[in-house]
Amino acid sequence: MKLVLVAAVALIDPDGRILLAQRPEGKTLAGLWEFPGGKVESGERPEQALIRELKEELGIDVETSCLAPLTFASHAYEEFHLLMPLYVCRRWKGMMHGVEGQKLKWVFAKDLKNYPMPPADLPLIPHLIELL
């Protein structure tokens, strides 16, 4: 089974809310809410992938020093196995917006379970509730 490495980040605002992005129509798992991030390309470190993805998807700049590893998810989908480190980030530069037209929402950790999410994201929620 193919192993896919995806890096994700919980962007946390000054009020302690976490940013969720809705997967756009036409993508796998469209309509579900997820933590921003994306596939780690060949030769890339997870932190580099997050910095690239956050610029491409949200239009923000993040420094490596502002990404703190929190936990990870390991989930078997039918076609592949996903390994996803989750980072926490409280500092970025720029005005955040859904560059690809995706909806964004700031959510308190205790309310994350109210949003339909990909199966791999669900085990991350208790870690964020404990952190915040």
N, CA, C and O atoms as CSV, one atom per row, in Angstrom:
chain,resi,resn,atom,element,x,y,z
A,1,MET,N,N,0.850,-1.190,0.000
A,1,MET,CA,C,0.000,0.000,0.000
A,1,MET,C,C,0.888,1.243,0.000
A,1,MET,O,O,1.873,1.319,0.735
A,2,LYS,N,N,0.532,2.193,-0.816
A,2,LYS,CA,C,1.309,3.421,-0.953
A,2,LYS,C,C,1.166,4.294,0.304
A,2,LYS,O,O,0.074,4.450,0.849
A,3,LEU,N,N,2.299,4.859,0.747
A,3,LEU,CA,C,2.292,5.771,1.895
A,3,LEU,C,C,2.317,7.206,1.378
A,3,LEU,O,O,3.187,7.569,0.587
A,4,VAL,N,N,1.369,8.017,1.821
A,4,VAL,CA,C,1.295,9.418,1.419
A,4,VAL,C,C,1.559,10.280,2.652
A,4,VAL,O,O,0.910,10.128,3.687
A,5,LEU,N,N,2.522,11.184,2.518
A,5,LEU,CA,C,2.869,12.101,3.610
A,5,LEU,C,C,2.233,13.461,3.337
A,5,LEU,O,O,2.507,14.098,2.320
A,6,VAL,N,N,1.382,13.890,4.262
A,6,VAL,CA,C,0.690,15.174,4.166
A,6,VAL,C,C,0.955,15.934,5.456
A,6,VAL,O,O,0.822,15.376,6.545
A,7,ALA,N,N,1.331,17.208,5.341
A,7,ALA,CA,C,1.535,18.039,6.534
A,7,ALA,C,C,0.322,18.938,6.725
A,7,ALA,O,O,-0.216,19.475,5.758
A,8,ALA,N,N,-0.107,19.100,7.976
A,8,ALA,CA,C,-1.260,19.945,8.286
A,8,ALA,C,C,-0.901,20.869,9.441
A,8,ALA,O,O,0.028,20.606,10.205
A,9,VAL,N,N,-1.663,21.962,9.552
A,9,VAL,CA,C,-1.381,22.920,10.615
A,9,VAL,C,C,-2.682,23.410,11.245
A,9,VAL,O,O,-3.682,23.643,10.564
A,10,ALA,N,N,-2.634,23.559,12.569
A,10,ALA,CA,C,-3.726,24.207,13.288
A,10,ALA,C,C,-3.280,25.663,13.487
A,10,ALA,O,O,-2.479,25.963,14.372
A,11,LEU,N,N,-3.809,26.550,12.653
A,11,LEU,CA,C,-3.548,27.984,12.809
A,11,LEU,C,C,-4.444,28.471,13.934
A,11,LEU,O,O,-5.658,28.279,13.881
A,12,ILE,N,N,-3.865,29.099,14.953
A,12,ILE,CA,C,-4.615,29.501,16.146
A,12,ILE,C,C,-4.578,31.020,16.267
A,12,ILE,O,O,-3.508,31.629,16.287
A,13,ASP,N,N,-5.764,31.621,16.348
A,13,ASP,CA,C,-5.848,33.086,16.459
A,13,ASP,C,C,-5.718,33.525,17.923
A,13,ASP,O,O,-5.703,32.679,18.817
A,14,PRO,N,N,-5.623,34.838,18.179
A,14,PRO,CA,C,-5.450,35.320,19.561
A,14,PRO,C,C,-6.591,34.921,20.511
A,14,PRO,O,O,-6.403,34.907,21.728
A,15,ASP,N,N,-7.776,34.595,19.961
A,15,ASP,CA,C,-8.906,34.166,20.795
A,15,ASP,C,C,-8.885,32.664,21.074
A,15,ASP,O,O,-9.774,32.149,21.751
A,16,GLY,N,N,-7.864,31.947,20.550
A,16,GLY,CA,C,-7.770,30.511,20.778
A,16,GLY,C,C,-8.604,29.681,19.825
A,16,GLY,O,O,-8.872,28.508,20.087
A,17,ARG,N,N,-9.019,30.288,18.708
A,17,ARG,CA,C,-9.798,29.550,17.714
A,17,ARG,C,C,-8.863,28.976,16.651
A,17,ARG,O,O,-7.782,29.512,16.407
A,18,ILE,N,N,-9.288,27.891,16.027
A,18,ILE,CA,C,-8.512,27.172,15.016
A,18,ILE,C,C,-9.164,27.382,13.654
A,18,ILE,O,O,-10.388,27.358,13.528
A,19,LEU,N,N,-8.329,27.587,12.638
A,19,LEU,CA,C,-8.853,27.782,11.289
A,19,LEU,C,C,-9.151,26.443,10.615
A,19,LEU,O,O,-8.312,25.542,10.591
A,20,LEU,N,N,-10.360,26.333,10.072
A,20,LEU,CA,C,-10.736,25.200,9.232
A,20,LEU,C,C,-10.987,25.710,7.819
A,20,LEU,O,O,-11.491,26.816,7.621
A,21,ALA,N,N,-10.629,24.887,6.845
A,21,ALA,CA,C,-10.892,25.202,5.436
A,21,ALA,C,C,-11.785,24.104,4.875
A,21,ALA,O,O,-11.598,22.925,5.173
A,22,GLN,N,N,-12.755,24.503,4.060
A,22,GLN,CA,C,-13.661,23.514,3.473
A,22,GLN,C,C,-13.087,23.052,2.131
A,22,GLN,O,O,-12.711,23.869,1.291
A,23,ARG,N,N,-13.027,21.741,1.943
A,23,ARG,CA,C,-12.498,21.208,0.683
A,23,ARG,C,C,-13.428,21.602,-0.457
A,23,ARG,O,O,-14.636,21.379,-0.375
A,24,PRO,N,N,-12.876,22.189,-1.525
A,24,PRO,CA,C,-13.715,22.686,-2.621
A,24,PRO,C,C,-14.329,21.568,-3.472
A,24,PRO,O,O,-13.849,20.434,-3.487
A,25,GLU,N,N,-15.393,21.924,-4.172
A,25,GLU,CA,C,-16.045,20.979,-5.086
A,25,GLU,C,C,-15.022,20.493,-6.103
A,25,GLU,O,O,-14.141,21.241,-6.526
A,26,GLY,N,N,-15.157,19.220,-6.491
A,26,GLY,CA,C,-14.261,18.660,-7.490
A,26,GLY,C,C,-13.057,17.955,-6.886
A,26,GLY,O,O,-12.380,17.190,-7.573
A,27,LYS,N,N,-12.779,18.203,-5.597
A,27,LYS,CA,C,-11.669,17.517,-4.930
A,27,LYS,C,C,-12.210,16.320,-4.161
A,27,LYS,O,O,-13.389,16.281,-3.809
A,28,THR,N,N,-11.344,15.341,-3.903
A,28,THR,CA,C,-11.720,14.208,-3.070
A,28,THR,C,C,-12.174,14.739,-1.702
A,28,THR,O,O,-11.585,15.679,-1.167
A,29,LEU,N,N,-13.203,14.139,-1.156
A,29,LEU,CA,C,-13.767,14.547,0.147
A,29,LEU,C,C,-14.276,15.992,0.131
A,29,LEU,O,O,-14.218,16.685,1.146
A,30,ALA,N,N,-14.774,16.439,-1.021
A,30,ALA,CA,C,-15.306,17.803,-1.174
A,30,ALA,C,C,-16.380,18.087,-0.132
A,30,ALA,O,O,-17.201,17.225,0.184
A,31,GLY,N,N,-16.363,19.306,0.395
A,31,GLY,CA,C,-17.361,19.737,1.370
A,31,GLY,C,C,-16.957,19.479,2.813
A,31,GLY,O,O,-17.546,20.052,3.730
A,32,LEU,N,N,-15.957,18.624,3.031
A,32,LEU,CA,C,-15.513,18.363,4.404
A,32,LEU,C,C,-14.575,19.474,4.866
A,32,LEU,O,O,-13.908,20.116,4.054
A,33,TRP,N,N,-14.532,19.692,6.165
A,33,TRP,CA,C,-13.674,20.716,6.763
A,33,TRP,C,C,-12.366,20.076,7.207
A,33,TRP,O,O,-12.359,18.962,7.731
A,34,GLU,N,N,-11.261,20.784,6.996
A,34,GLU,CA,C,-9.957,20.221,7.327
A,34,GLU,C,C,-9.008,21.300,7.831
A,34,GLU,O,O,-9.272,22.497,7.711
A,35,PHE,N,N,-7.898,20.841,8.398
A,35,PHE,CA,C,-6.827,21.738,8.777
A,35,PHE,C,C,-6.027,22.042,7.515
A,35,PHE,O,O,-5.767,21.129,6.731
A,36,PRO,N,N,-5.629,23.293,7.291
A,36,PRO,CA,C,-4.868,23.628,6.082
A,36,PRO,C,C,-3.559,22.834,6.002
A,36,PRO,O,O,-2.985,22.435,7.015
A,37,GLY,N,N,-3.119,22.625,4.790
A,37,GLY,CA,C,-1.876,21.905,4.553
A,37,GLY,C,C,-1.928,21.215,3.215
A,37,GLY,O,O,-2.735,21.566,2.355
A,38,GLY,N,N,-1.060,20.224,3.037
A,38,GLY,CA,C,-1.053,19.505,1.773
A,38,GLY,C,C,0.067,18.500,1.701
A,38,GLY,O,O,0.816,18.298,2.657
A,39,LYS,N,N,0.166,17.865,0.528
A,39,LYS,CA,C,1.162,16.819,0.305
A,39,LYS,C,C,2.571,17.367,0.411
A,39,LYS,O,O,2.864,18.479,-0.027
A,40,VAL,N,N,3.439,16.553,1.006
A,40,VAL,CA,C,4.862,16.866,1.066
A,40,VAL,C,C,5.475,16.329,-0.222
A,40,VAL,O,O,5.449,15.126,-0.480
A,41,GLU,N,N,6.031,17.241,-1.031
A,41,GLU,CA,C,6.623,16.855,-2.315
A,41,GLU,C,C,7.980,16.202,-2.098
A,41,GLU,O,O,8.587,16.348,-1.037
A,42,SER,N,N,8.447,15.491,-3.098
A,42,SER,CA,C,9.746,14.817,-3.053
A,42,SER,C,C,10.847,15.837,-2.748
A,42,SER,O,O,10.930,16.883,-3.391
A,43,GLY,N,N,11.691,15.519,-1.761
A,43,GLY,CA,C,12.792,16.401,-1.394
A,43,GLY,C,C,12.414,17.522,-0.447
A,43,GLY,O,O,13.271,18.309,-0.045
A,44,GLU,N,N,11.141,17.606,-0.085
A,44,GLU,CA,C,10.644,18.669,0.800
A,44,GLU,C,C,10.544,18.160,2.231
A,44,GLU,O,O,10.222,16.994,2.457
A,45,ARG,N,N,10.821,19.036,3.200
A,45,ARG,CA,C,10.531,18.728,4.595
A,45,ARG,C,C,9.067,19.108,4.851
A,45,ARG,O,O,8.523,19.960,4.148
A,46,PRO,N,N,8.418,18.485,5.855
A,46,PRO,CA,C,7.019,18.836,6.141
A,46,PRO,C,C,6.826,20.334,6.385
A,46,PRO,O,O,5.827,20.911,5.955
A,47,GLU,N,N,7.784,20.964,7.078
A,47,GLU,CA,C,7.660,22.406,7.357
A,47,GLU,C,C,7.697,23.218,6.067
A,47,GLU,O,O,6.953,24.189,5.921
A,48,GLN,N,N,8.558,22.825,5.133
A,48,GLN,CA,C,8.629,23.526,3.842
A,48,GLN,C,C,7.319,23.369,3.078
A,48,GLN,O,O,6.842,24.315,2.451
A,49,ALA,N,N,6.743,22.175,3.133
A,49,ALA,CA,C,5.475,21.924,2.450
A,49,ALA,C,C,4.379,22.817,3.028
A,49,ALA,O,O,3.573,23.377,2.284
A,50,LEU,N,N,4.349,22.949,4.346
A,50,LEU,CA,C,3.330,23.801,4.980
A,50,LEU,C,C,3.507,25.257,4.585
A,50,LEU,O,O,2.532,25.938,4.269
A,51,ILE,N,N,4.739,25.737,4.601
A,51,ILE,CA,C,4.994,27.131,4.223
A,51,ILE,C,C,4.515,27.379,2.791
A,51,ILE,O,O,3.879,28.395,2.514
A,52,ARG,N,N,4.826,26.443,1.879
A,52,ARG,CA,C,4.395,26.557,0.475
A,52,ARG,C,C,2.869,26.509,0.365
A,52,ARG,O,O,2.265,27.355,-0.293
A,53,GLU,N,N,2.252,25.522,1.007
A,53,GLU,CA,C,0.802,25.350,0.919
A,53,GLU,C,C,0.039,26.532,1.528
A,53,GLU,O,O,-0.976,26.959,0.979
A,54,LEU,N,N,0.519,27.058,2.651
A,54,LEU,CA,C,-0.170,28.181,3.292
A,54,LEU,C,C,-0.118,29.426,2.406
A,54,LEU,O,O,-1.064,30.213,2.385
A,55,LYS,N,N,0.981,29.604,1.678
A,55,LYS,CA,C,1.094,30.722,0.743
A,55,LYS,C,C,0.132,30.508,-0.432
A,55,LYS,O,O,-0.582,31.428,-0.830
A,56,GLU,N,N,0.120,29.281,-0.985
A,56,GLU,CA,C,-0.720,28.972,-2.144
A,56,GLU,C,C,-2.208,28.986,-1.814
A,56,GLU,O,O,-3.010,29.494,-2.598
A,57,GLU,N,N,-2.588,28.430,-0.656
A,57,GLU,CA,C,-4.011,28.257,-0.329
A,57,GLU,C,C,-4.616,29.429,0.434
A,57,GLU,O,O,-5.793,29.745,0.258
A,58,LEU,N,N,-3.813,30.081,1.288
A,58,LEU,CA,C,-4.364,31.122,2.169
A,58,LEU,C,C,-3.728,32.500,1.958
A,58,LEU,O,O,-4.207,33.493,2.506
A,59,GLY,N,N,-2.658,32.563,1.172
A,59,GLY,CA,C,-2.001,33.841,0.911
A,59,GLY,C,C,-1.242,34.406,2.099
A,59,GLY,O,O,-1.049,35.619,2.189
A,60,ILE,N,N,-0.803,33.536,3.021
A,60,ILE,CA,C,-0.060,34.017,4.194
A,60,ILE,C,C,1.362,33.473,4.186
A,60,ILE,O,O,1.648,32.434,3.591
A,61,ASP,N,N,2.244,34.203,4.862
A,61,ASP,CA,C,3.639,33.793,5.006
A,61,ASP,C,C,3.876,33.308,6.426
A,61,ASP,O,O,3.487,33.961,7.394
A,62,VAL,N,N,4.523,32.147,6.537
A,62,VAL,CA,C,4.821,31.553,7.831
A,62,VAL,C,C,6.308,31.208,7.872
A,62,VAL,O,O,6.870,30.725,6.889
A,63,GLU,N,N,6.932,31.459,9.010
A,63,GLU,CA,C,8.341,31.104,9.213
A,63,GLU,C,C,8.417,29.711,9.842
A,63,GLU,O,O,7.546,29.322,10.621
A,64,THR,N,N,9.467,28.970,9.496
A,64,THR,CA,C,9.669,27.632,10.055
A,64,THR,C,C,9.659,27.666,11.583
A,64,THR,O,O,9.120,26.764,12.224
A,65,SER,N,N,10.260,28.712,12.166
A,65,SER,CA,C,10.355,28.807,13.629
A,65,SER,C,C,8.994,28.965,14.305
A,65,SER,O,O,8.880,28.777,15.516
A,66,CYS,N,N,7.964,29.308,13.533
A,66,CYS,CA,C,6.614,29.476,14.098
A,66,CYS,C,C,5.772,28.201,13.999
A,66,CYS,O,O,4.618,28.193,14.426
A,67,LEU,N,N,6.332,27.129,13.445
A,67,LEU,CA,C,5.621,25.853,13.316
A,67,LEU,C,C,6.097,24.897,14.400
A,67,LEU,O,O,7.253,24.475,14.402
A,68,ALA,N,N,5.205,24.560,15.315
A,68,ALA,CA,C,5.549,23.654,16.415
A,68,ALA,C,C,4.808,22.329,16.217
A,68,ALA,O,O,3.581,22.325,16.128
A,69,PRO,N,N,5.538,21.190,16.144
A,69,PRO,CA,C,4.854,19.907,15.989
A,69,PRO,C,C,4.018,19.577,17.221
A,69,PRO,O,O,4.464,19.769,18.353
A,70,LEU,N,N,2.792,19.075,16.991
A,70,LEU,CA,C,1.902,18.737,18.103
A,70,LEU,C,C,1.665,17.221,18.189
A,70,LEU,O,O,1.865,16.616,19.241
A,71,THR,N,N,1.244,16.627,17.091
A,71,THR,CA,C,0.904,15.203,17.073
A,71,THR,C,C,0.877,14.751,15.615
A,71,THR,O,O,1.278,15.503,14.726
A,72,PHE,N,N,0.412,13.540,15.364
A,72,PHE,CA,C,0.278,13.093,13.981
A,72,PHE,C,C,-0.886,12.129,13.868
A,72,PHE,O,O,-1.353,11.560,14.855
A,73,ALA,N,N,-1.344,11.962,12.625
A,73,ALA,CA,C,-2.395,10.986,12.334
A,73,ALA,C,C,-1.822,9.934,11.397
A,73,ALA,O,O,-1.024,10.244,10.513
A,74,SER,N,N,-2.236,8.689,11.597
A,74,SER,CA,C,-1.877,7.580,10.719
A,74,SER,C,C,-3.187,6.893,10.366
A,74,SER,O,O,-3.833,6.297,11.229
A,75,HIS,N,N,-3.581,6.975,9.092
A,75,HIS,CA,C,-4.916,6.490,8.721
A,75,HIS,C,C,-4.866,5.709,7.407
A,75,HIS,O,O,-4.284,6.165,6.423
A,76,ALA,N,N,-5.480,4.535,7.406
A,76,ALA,CA,C,-5.552,3.708,6.202
A,76,ALA,C,C,-6.816,4.034,5.413
A,76,ALA,O,O,-7.927,3.714,5.835
A,77,TYR,N,N,-6.627,4.679,4.253
A,77,TYR,CA,C,-7.718,4.846,3.295
A,77,TYR,C,C,-7.681,3.628,2.383
A,77,TYR,O,O,-6.744,2.834,2.457
A,78,GLU,N,N,-8.677,3.468,1.527
A,78,GLU,CA,C,-8.729,2.297,0.656
A,78,GLU,C,C,-7.537,2.221,-0.292
A,78,GLU,O,O,-6.960,1.149,-0.475
A,79,GLU,N,N,-7.161,3.351,-0.898
A,79,GLU,CA,C,-6.128,3.366,-1.940
A,79,GLU,C,C,-4.719,3.620,-1.401
A,79,GLU,O,O,-3.744,3.306,-2.083
A,80,PHE,N,N,-4.587,4.180,-0.199
A,80,PHE,CA,C,-3.268,4.548,0.324
A,80,PHE,C,C,-3.319,4.673,1.844
A,80,PHE,O,O,-4.394,4.687,2.444
A,81,HIS,N,N,-2.138,4.765,2.454
A,81,HIS,CA,C,-2.052,5.011,3.895
A,81,HIS,C,C,-1.533,6.432,4.091
A,81,HIS,O,O,-0.506,6.809,3.526
A,82,LEU,N,N,-2.245,7.212,4.889
A,82,LEU,CA,C,-1.898,8.610,5.115
A,82,LEU,C,C,-1.135,8.762,6.431
A,82,LEU,O,O,-1.567,8.273,7.475
A,83,LEU,N,N,-0.015,9.437,6.361
A,83,LEU,CA,C,0.727,9.826,7.555
A,83,LEU,C,C,0.730,11.349,7.557
A,83,LEU,O,O,1.212,11.972,6.611
A,84,MET,N,N,0.190,11.955,8.623
A,84,MET,CA,C,-0.002,13.399,8.636
A,84,MET,C,C,0.466,14.024,9.947
A,84,MET,O,O,-0.243,13.963,10.951
A,85,PRO,N,N,1.667,14.632,9.944
A,85,PRO,CA,C,2.063,15.406,11.117
A,85,PRO,C,C,1.196,16.668,11.214
A,85,PRO,O,O,0.902,17.311,10.206
A,86,LEU,N,N,0.795,17.009,12.444
A,86,LEU,CA,C,0.018,18.228,12.683
A,86,LEU,C,C,0.881,19.199,13.485
A,86,LEU,O,O,1.396,18.870,14.554
A,87,TYR,N,N,1.021,20.394,12.943
A,87,TYR,CA,C,1.768,21.461,13.591
A,87,TYR,C,C,0.786,22.485,14.143
A,87,TYR,O,O,-0.378,22.532,13.745
A,88,VAL,N,N,1.279,23.305,15.067
A,88,VAL,CA,C,0.514,24.426,15.601
A,88,VAL,C,C,1.255,25.693,15.199
A,88,VAL,O,O,2.484,25.751,15.247
A,89,CYS,N,N,0.492,26.707,14.800
A,89,CYS,CA,C,1.095,27.982,14.414
A,89,CYS,C,C,0.211,29.115,14.913
A,89,CYS,O,O,-0.994,29.137,14.664
A,90,ARG,N,N,0.828,30.055,15.621
A,90,ARG,CA,C,0.092,31.210,16.155
A,90,ARG,C,C,0.531,32.526,15.516
A,90,ARG,O,O,-0.052,33.572,15.803
A,91,ARG,N,N,1.555,32.491,14.648
A,91,ARG,CA,C,2.069,33.722,14.032
A,91,ARG,C,C,2.248,33.549,12.534
A,91,ARG,O,O,2.841,32.574,12.074
A,92,TRP,N,N,1.728,34.509,11.779
A,92,TRP,CA,C,1.878,34.527,10.330
A,92,TRP,C,C,1.796,35.965,9.865
A,92,TRP,O,O,1.409,36.853,10.624
A,93,LYS,N,N,2.162,36.191,8.615
A,93,LYS,CA,C,2.097,37.526,8.023
A,93,LYS,C,C,1.163,37.481,6.833
A,93,LYS,O,O,1.128,36.500,6.091
A,94,GLY,N,N,0.402,38.562,6.656
A,94,GLY,CA,C,-0.497,38.663,5.513
A,94,GLY,C,C,-1.947,38.525,5.914
A,94,GLY,O,O,-2.274,38.097,7.021
A,95,MET,N,N,-2.815,38.903,4.976
A,95,MET,CA,C,-4.265,38.788,5.174
A,95,MET,C,C,-4.726,37.438,4.637
A,95,MET,O,O,-4.586,37.145,3.450
A,96,MET,N,N,-5.278,36.624,5.531
A,96,MET,CA,C,-5.715,35.290,5.177
A,96,MET,C,C,-6.995,35.327,4.348
A,96,MET,O,O,-7.947,36.031,4.686
A,97,HIS,N,N,-7.005,34.556,3.255
A,97,HIS,CA,C,-8.223,34.396,2.451
A,97,HIS,C,C,-8.121,33.089,1.679
A,97,HIS,O,O,-7.024,32.574,1.461
A,98,GLY,N,N,-9.259,32.557,1.268
A,98,GLY,CA,C,-9.285,31.302,0.513
A,98,GLY,C,C,-8.901,31.558,-0.932
A,98,GLY,O,O,-9.758,31.870,-1.759
A,99,VAL,N,N,-7.625,31.429,-1.240
A,99,VAL,CA,C,-7.098,31.721,-2.574
A,99,VAL,C,C,-7.792,30.878,-3.637
A,99,VAL,O,O,-8.034,31.356,-4.745
A,100,GLU,N,N,-8.113,29.633,-3.310
A,100,GLU,CA,C,-8.756,28.719,-4.264
A,100,GLU,C,C,-10.286,28.757,-4.149
A,100,GLU,O,O,-10.975,27.877,-4.666
A,101,GLY,N,N,-10.808,29.778,-3.470
A,101,GLY,CA,C,-12.255,29.919,-3.330
A,101,GLY,C,C,-12.850,29.092,-2.203
A,101,GLY,O,O,-14.070,29.050,-2.042
A,102,GLN,N,N,-12.005,28.436,-1.423
A,102,GLN,CA,C,-12.509,27.602,-0.328
A,102,GLN,C,C,-13.026,28.480,0.821
A,102,GLN,O,O,-12.506,29.564,1.084
A,103,LYS,N,N,-14.061,27.974,1.492
A,103,LYS,CA,C,-14.595,28.675,2.662
A,103,LYS,C,C,-13.660,28.448,3.835
A,103,LYS,O,O,-13.078,27.373,3.978
A,104,LEU,N,N,-13.519,29.473,4.680
A,104,LEU,CA,C,-12.692,29.394,5.884
A,104,LEU,C,C,-13.556,29.703,7.090
A,104,LEU,O,O,-14.495,30.495,7.002
A,105,LYS,N,N,-13.238,29.075,8.227
A,105,LYS,CA,C,-14.012,29.321,9.436
A,105,LYS,C,C,-13.104,29.170,10.653
A,105,LYS,O,O,-12.324,28.222,10.742
A,106,TRP,N,N,-13.213,30.120,11.595
A,106,TRP,CA,C,-12.482,30.041,12.867
A,106,TRP,C,C,-13.378,29.349,13.880
A,106,TRP,O,O,-14.517,29.762,14.099
A,107,VAL,N,N,-12.851,28.276,14.508
A,107,VAL,CA,C,-13.657,27.413,15.364
A,107,VAL,C,C,-12.914,27.133,16.673
A,107,VAL,O,O,-11.709,26.883,16.660
A,108,PHE,N,N,-13.626,27.175,17.797
A,108,PHE,CA,C,-13.025,26.771,19.075
A,108,PHE,C,C,-12.819,25.254,19.062
A,108,PHE,O,O,-13.618,24.516,18.485
A,109,ALA,N,N,-11.740,24.799,19.701
A,109,ALA,CA,C,-11.388,23.371,19.696
A,109,ALA,C,C,-12.558,22.494,20.140
A,109,ALA,O,O,-12.794,21.434,19.559
A,110,LYS,N,N,-13.287,22.926,21.160
A,110,LYS,CA,C,-14.398,22.105,21.675
A,110,LYS,C,C,-15.528,21.951,20.652
A,110,LYS,O,O,-16.364,21.058,20.784
A,111,ASP,N,N,-15.557,22.828,19.623
A,111,ASP,CA,C,-16.610,22.780,18.605
A,111,ASP,C,C,-16.182,22.075,17.315
A,111,ASP,O,O,-16.986,21.931,16.394
A,112,LEU,N,N,-14.929,21.638,17.245
A,112,LEU,CA,C,-14.437,20.997,16.012
A,112,LEU,C,C,-15.265,19.779,15.621
A,112,LEU,O,O,-15.466,19.503,14.438
A,113,LYS,N,N,-15.745,19.048,16.640
A,113,LYS,CA,C,-16.507,17.826,16.354
A,113,LYS,C,C,-17.835,18.109,15.654
A,113,LYS,O,O,-18.472,17.183,15.153
A,114,ASN,N,N,-18.262,19.371,15.610
A,114,ASN,CA,C,-19.514,19.738,14.945
A,114,ASN,C,C,-19.353,19.914,13.441
A,114,ASN,O,O,-20.333,20.150,12.734
A,115,TYR,N,N,-18.123,19.801,12.949
A,115,TYR,CA,C,-17.852,19.988,11.523
A,115,TYR,C,C,-17.467,18.653,10.898
A,115,TYR,O,O,-16.593,17.959,11.418
A,116,PRO,N,N,-18.115,18.280,9.777
A,116,PRO,CA,C,-17.732,17.026,9.121
A,116,PRO,C,C,-16.308,17.135,8.588
A,116,PRO,O,O,-15.992,18.053,7.831
A,117,MET,N,N,-15.445,16.192,8.987
A,117,MET,CA,C,-14.028,16.228,8.632
A,117,MET,C,C,-13.605,14.900,8.019
A,117,MET,O,O,-14.270,13.884,8.223
A,118,PRO,N,N,-12.486,14.899,7.254
A,118,PRO,CA,C,-11.954,13.628,6.758
A,118,PRO,C,C,-11.606,12.718,7.941
A,118,PRO,O,O,-11.223,13.206,9.004
A,119,PRO,N,N,-11.738,11.403,7.762
A,119,PRO,CA,C,-11.487,10.464,8.873
A,119,PRO,C,C,-10.116,10.639,9.527
A,119,PRO,O,O,-9.988,10.468,10.740
A,120,ALA,N,N,-9.100,10.975,8.751
A,120,ALA,CA,C,-7.750,11.105,9.312
A,120,ALA,C,C,-7.633,12.288,10.269
A,120,ALA,O,O,-6.774,12.281,11.151
A,121,ASP,N,N,-8.489,13.311,10.108
A,121,ASP,CA,C,-8.419,14.503,10.955
A,121,ASP,C,C,-9.051,14.298,12.328
A,121,ASP,O,O,-8.666,14.959,13.292
A,122,LEU,N,N,-10.010,13.395,12.422
A,122,LEU,CA,C,-10.784,13.236,13.665
A,122,LEU,C,C,-9.941,12.910,14.898
A,122,LEU,O,O,-10.203,13.478,15.958
A,123,PRO,N,N,-8.932,12.017,14.815
A,123,PRO,CA,C,-8.139,11.711,16.012
A,123,PRO,C,C,-7.284,12.889,16.494
A,123,PRO,O,O,-6.747,12.845,17.601
A,124,LEU,N,N,-7.153,13.924,15.687
A,124,LEU,CA,C,-6.348,15.092,16.070
A,124,LEU,C,C,-7.108,16.018,17.021
A,124,LEU,O,O,-6.497,16.771,17.779
A,125,ILE,N,N,-8.428,15.961,16.981
A,125,ILE,CA,C,-9.267,16.884,17.758
A,125,ILE,C,C,-8.984,16.826,19.264
A,125,ILE,O,O,-8.818,17.883,19.873
A,126,PRO,N,N,-8.922,15.643,19.897
A,126,PRO,CA,C,-8.660,15.623,21.348
A,126,PRO,C,C,-7.341,16.300,21.733
A,126,PRO,O,O,-7.251,16.917,22.794
A,127,HIS,N,N,-6.319,16.189,20.876
A,127,HIS,CA,C,-5.033,16.828,21.163
A,127,HIS,C,C,-5.170,18.345,21.155
A,127,HIS,O,O,-4.549,19.031,21.967
A,128,LEU,N,N,-5.977,18.868,20.244
A,128,LEU,CA,C,-6.183,20.317,20.182
A,128,LEU,C,C,-7.038,20.795,21.356
A,128,LEU,O,O,-6.794,21.871,21.901
A,129,ILE,N,N,-8.029,20.009,21.743
A,129,ILE,CA,C,-8.858,20.382,22.900
A,129,ILE,C,C,-7.972,20.432,24.153
A,129,ILE,O,O,-8.094,21.349,24.965
A,130,GLU,N,N,-7.084,19.445,24.304
A,130,GLU,CA,C,-6.191,19.413,25.461
A,130,GLU,C,C,-5.221,20.597,25.458
A,130,GLU,O,O,-4.928,21.171,26.506
A,131,LEU,N,N,-4.726,20.955,24.270
A,131,LEU,CA,C,-3.775,22.073,24.139
A,131,LEU,C,C,-4.430,23.406,24.490
A,131,LEU,O,O,-3.831,24.245,25.163
A,132,LEU,N,N,-5.673,23.590,24.024
A,132,LEU,CA,C,-6.334,24.876,24.199
A,132,LEU,C,C,-7.322,24.854,25.340
A,132,LEU,O,O,-7.966,25.866,25.619
